[in-house]
Amino acid sequence: MSIPWNKNVWKLTLFLFAILIGVSSFIYTSSLVKSLKAEERRKVEMWAEATRLIISSDSSQNLEFLSSISTEGNTTIPVILTDGHDNIIDSRNFSPARINDPGYILRNLEKIKKKNEPIVIDLPNGFVNYIYYKDSIILTQLRYYPFVQLGLIILFILVSYMALSSSRKAEQNQVWVGMSKETAHQLGTPTSSLAGWIEILQNKYPEIPFNRELSLDVERLEKITERFSRIGSRPSLTQENVLKLIARIVEYLKSRSSSKIIFNMDFNGSDNILIPVNAPLFEWVIENISKNAIDAMEGSGEITIKVTDTEKNTYIDISDTGKGIPKSTFKKIFHPGFTTKQRGWGLGLSLAKRIIEEYHNGKIFVKYSEAGKGSCIRIIMNKKI
């Protein structure tokens, strides 16, 4: 139980550390940008004041001189030169692609009026011109810089986290696949040997009553070996009657479970529900969940397998009257290595999840659970390959 917990703590610590770095960087950058903005604004105000002083010192300045002040000598500050009636005479440092659009300049003029007072220019014969200006292009870009930086940091954190998770998952998959292949290899030789000895026993002593049960157990070992050998490779799916597969597993478990374990099968009156499955792996899932239910009931109780068929999906609910599953572990029980038993590797349900979700494109989850009353695990199978 400690393995998933430590992993979650580690992930949370890494996430919080990344958030701390991002927030600290954002605060520092915002402070730096604030200082740069203040400096840039002072430059804008100095430019405006200098222009005002130059014009006020010689009221005979002509429009050509005004244009040179407001446009030619300025490469960063957006400005608009107008007459006394706000008719636009000239402009500079706006979008080159839209500068010929009168509506574009007029819209900018309305926005500028709300931010800064214009520079008033008194001309001969009582005429007046105005120079409207707004924050420089650099200042505008600086305003959005902290948010762009924070976005890049968040993107980097997400990409790093996903890469790390994928790497860890790939490493885990290699471990499980290697372990499965080795298990299949180790089981193969003694299983073949047992099959040979049972065949000899049946031929020599056909009257022994438990020959058939021994044969069934050897067949089960052969299936288990086949299942482990399939882990890591993409299994082929064929249309199978899911009700027959479930009934076959139940019959096998009945003869090898306590007489106090009662199996109930609710197929809603159906006798043939075809879905695309890999039969050996699907049977393994049903067997694993049923065995977990038997362990949870400690040798006495009821297991109910209910199958509901719809146009797109087949729902398989496996419920028991056991001790229940804490809500906090609904998802953890499917993690590799998680187990509440003193013995066991915690692989059964994690493999079941892999078989259902990765190989059959279905879903498996805890539908409900109540302490002391039992649990229900739901499997959703797609009816189309």
N, C-alpha and C positions, 0 to 999 in steps of 0.2 A: 504493500500500500504506500510505502514511503517513496518509491521510485517516481510515480506520476506527480506526487506532491512536491518533491524536490525539483522536478522539471518545471512545474508551474511557477514555483517560487523563483527559479532561475530566470525564466522568461519574463516574469513580472519585474524582477530587478533590472534586467537588461532594458526593458521597455521604459521604466521610470528613469533610468540613467540617461537614455536617449532623449526622453522628454526634457530632462533637466538641462542637457547640453543645448537642445533646441531653444528652450525658453531663455537660457542665459545668453546665447548668441543673439536672439531676437532683441532682448533688452539692451545689450551692448550696442548692437547695430542701430537700434532706434535712437539711442542716446547720441551716437556719432552722427547719424543723419540729422537729428534735431539741431546739432551744433552747425553742421554744414548748411542746413536750411537757413539758420539765423544769419550766417555769414553771407550766403547767396542773396538773401533778402536785403541785407545792408547794401550790397553792391547794386541791386536794382534801385533802391531808394536813392543811393548816391548818384547813379546815372540820371534818374529823373530830376533830382535837385540840380545837378550840373546843367542839364538841358534847360531847366527853368531859368537859372541864373544867366546863362549865355543869351537866351532870348530876351530876358528882361533888360539886359545891359544895352541892347541895340534893337529898338522896336522896328527898325527898317529892314529887318531880315526878310528875305523873300521865300517863296514856297520851295525853291530849289534847295536852299540852305536847310530849311526845316526837314525836307525829305532826306538830305544827307545825314542829318543828326539822327532822325528816327529810324532810318533804314540801312544806309550804306555802312555806317560805322558800328553797326550792331549785328552780332551774329548769333546771339543766344536768347535775347529777350523779345518775345512776341509783342509787337506794337502796331497800333492803327492810328493814322493821321486823318483827322476829319476837319471839316469847316465848322462854322458856328451853328449850323443846323444838323450836325452829325452826318453829313454826307461824306462818304469815305473818299479820301484823296489818295492815300497810299497805305500799304501794310507790309509787314516783313516777319519772317520766321514762323509762318504758318505752313500747313501741309502743302508741299508743291503740287501734289496731284489734285488738290481741291481749291487752289488759290484763285482760279478763274471762275469759281462759283460764287456769285455775289451773295447768295443766301448763306453760304458757309461763313464768310467774313462778318455778315450782319449778325448771325447767331453768336459769334465769338465776341462781337462788340457789346451785345446785351449782357453777356456773362461778365466781361471785364468791368463794365460800369458798376456792377454790384460789389466788386472787390476793392478797386482802387480809385481814388480821385484822379481825374485827368490832369495833365500839365496844360495850363492855360497859356496860350500864346497870343499876345496883343499885336495886331498888325496895323499898318498905316490905314488911315481913313476909317477907323473904327471897326475894322474887321477882326474876327477872333478865330483862331484855330485851336484844336485840342489834340494832345498826344495821349492816347490810352495805352496802358501797358499792363501786363500780368506777369506772374512768376515766370522765371526763365525756364527754358527747356530742361536744363540740368536739374533745376530745383524740382520740377514736376517729376522727372525720372527718379530723383532721390526719394521722393515721397512714397513711391511704391517699392523701393528696393528692399526694405525689411520684410515685406510680405512675400516678395519673390524668393528671398533667401530662406524664409521659414518654410515656404512650400517645397523648395529644393531639399531642405533638411528632412522634412517629413517624407518626401518621396524616397530619399536615400535610406531612411530608417525602414520604410516599408519594403523596399527592394532587398535590403540586407536581411531583414527578418524572414522574408519569403525564401531567399536563397539559403539561409541557415536552416530553416525548417525543412526545405526540400532536401538539403544535404543530409540532415539527420534522418529523415524518413527513408532516403535511399540507402543509407547505412544500415538502418534497422531492417529494411526489406532484404538486403543482402544477407544479414545474419539469419533472418527467419527462413529464407530460401535455402541457405546452406545447411541449416539445422534440419529442415524438412527433407532435403535430398539425402543427407546422411542417415536420418531416421529410416527413410524408405530403404536405403541400401542395407542397413543393419537388420531390418525386419525381413527383408527378402529371403535370405538364406534359411533361417530357422522356420519360416512359414512354409517354404517349399518342402523342407524336410518333414515337417509335421503332416503336410498333405500326403506325402508318400507313405508315411507310417500309418496314417488313418486308412488309406486305401488297402494296405496290407492287412490291417486289423479287420476291416469290413469283409475282405475276401476269406480270411481264415476263421473269423468268429462272427458271422453275420447275425447270430442270435443275440449279441450284446445290445441292450436297449438304448444305450446312450451313444451309439455310433453316429446316429443322425445329428444329435446336438453337437458332437465333436466336429462333424463336417461343417455345420453351420458356423461354428466359432472359427474354424480355419478359413472359411470363405470370408468371414468378417475381417480377419487379419489380412487377407489378401486385398480386400477393399481398402483397409486402412493404409496398407503399403502403397496402393495405387493413388490414394488421395494425397499422401505426403509427396509422392513423386510428381504430382501435378502442380504443386505449389511453385509459383514463379513463372509458369508458362501459361499462355492464354488458352483456356479450355474451350472445346467446341460445344455449342449448345444445340440441342435437338428438342423437338416437340415431345413432351412427356405428360402423362396423366399424373398430375401432382398428388391426387388423392391416393393413388396406388402406391406412390413412393412413401407418403406419410404412413399409410396403413402398414406397409412392410416394415418400417422402422419401429412402429408401435408394437407390432407382434414380436419383433426381436427383443425389445426392451421388456415386454411383459414377462417373458420366460426367464429373465435375468434380473428381475427386480423383486422386492418384497411383495408378498401377497396383500399387504396393506396399502400398496400404491394402486390407485384406480385410474385407469386411462379412459377418458371420454373423447369421442370424436364427433364433432358437429360439422357436417358437410352441407347443411341446408338442403338436404334431399338430392344433391348432385351425386353423380357417380363417374363423371368424366369431365375434368377441367384440364385442358391442354395449355401448357405454357412452355416457353423455350428455357431449358435448364440443362446443366450438366448433372446427370443423375447422381453419380457417386459423391460429388461435392455438395449438392443440395441435401442429400440424405445425411451427410456429415453435419450440416448446420442444424437440422431438426434433432439429430441425436445429441449433439452438444448441448443445445438449449434444454432438451428434455432431461438429460443427466444432471444439469445444473439445478433444474427444478426438483428432481428427486433428492439431491443433496440438501436443498433449502428446506425440504419437508422432513428431513431426518428420518426417512423410512416409512412415513405414514402420511397419506393425504391424497389429493386428487389433481390430476393433470388433464386439462381440457384443451384440445386443439380444434379451433374453429376456423373454417375456411369460407370466405365470402368472395364471390366472383362478380366482377363488373365488366363493362365493355373494354376498358383499358387496362385494369389492374386486377390482381388476385391478392387478397388480404389473408394472411395466416396469423392468427392470434394464439399464442401458446401461454396459457395461464396456469398458475399453481396455487396451492393453499399453504405455501411456506411462510418463512419468517419475514419476507419482504426485502426490498432494497431501499436504503436511504436515498432521499431525493438528491442529495449532494453528489451521489456516485452514479447517477443515471447514465452519464456519458463516460465516466471513468472506467466502468466495467468493460468497455470495448477497447480500452487502451492495452497494448502489449505489456505484459508483466504485472498487471493489476489483478490481485486475487485476495479474497478474504479467507481462503482455506489455509490450513497449516501445511498441506501438501499441494503441489501444483505449480505450474509455471505461469499461469495467467495468460495462456495463449488461445484457449478455446473460443471465447467470444470475439477476440480480436481477429482470429482467422475467419470466424463466421461473418463478421462485418466485411472483411475483405472479399470473401466469396460472394456475398449478396450484392454489395455496392460496386465493387470493381469488375467482377466477372459477369454479374447478371444485370447490372445497371438498375438495381433495386434499392430498397432502404430497409434498415433494421434499427429499432430503437425500443426503449422501455415505454410502453403505452401508459401504464399506471402501476403503482405499487403502494401498498399500505402495510405498515409494520404489524406483524402478527397475523395478517390476513392473506397475504400473498401478493404475487406480481403477475404482470402480463407483458410479454415481449411480442411486438408486432413486426411482421415481415411483409413488405410490399413488393410484389413481383410484377414486372412489366410483361404484358402478353405479346409484345412485339419484339423481335430481335433487333 
